[in-house]
Amino acid sequence: MSSVKKVWNSFCREIEKLNSDTATIEELFTAITRWLSNNKKSFPEDIWSIYKLDFYTELDVREYYLGVSEDSVSLLIERLRKITPHSVDRVAMIVRDVLWDCSTFKTHIQCPNCKDDDLRIMVNEIDNKIVLACDICLWAQFEDGKQVRGQKKLRPAKKFEIDVCPVRTSHR
């Protein structure tokens, strides 16, 4: 069995330990980050760094509104089981994407640029300003709708940052 398949099977076994009918998003997030921490050596350092996996393994779930775009945790687990990644890089990307989706707060504001997704509430770590960003086209704007120009280093907004954001209406 290839190393990629071993890593992926290990990941699937971890999430399958959850009762998919009753598991909460917090339990899923914790299971995934625990698995990541326990399997850090399965990923080359550059991949770990590129996908910023330390951010997720160190994240305190109590500080974030967690949720998923899927209809339920069970559907997300079912979808993940059907994936067959062909590289460790792809495994890291899939895991990061799930954690990103869980930890970012989605508004009901449609992206004005691509109109294909709703904007997520983020924080620009460079100036600590709230930014609304699109996952599809990477559009980023301030709360007043003006486009963010220049360098951005976005991270998911924490509860206390979302709670003071006037556009916090959400799918969650």
Secondary structure, 3 states (H helix, E strand, C coil): CCHHHHHHHHHHHHHHCCCCCCCCHHHHHHHHHHHHHHCHHHCCHHHHHHCCHHHHHCCCHHHCCCCCCCCCHHHHHHHHHCCCCCCHHHHHHHHHHHHHHHHCEEEEEECCCCCCCEEEEEEECCCCEEEEECCCCCCEECCCCCECCCCCCEEECCHHHHHCCCCCCCCC
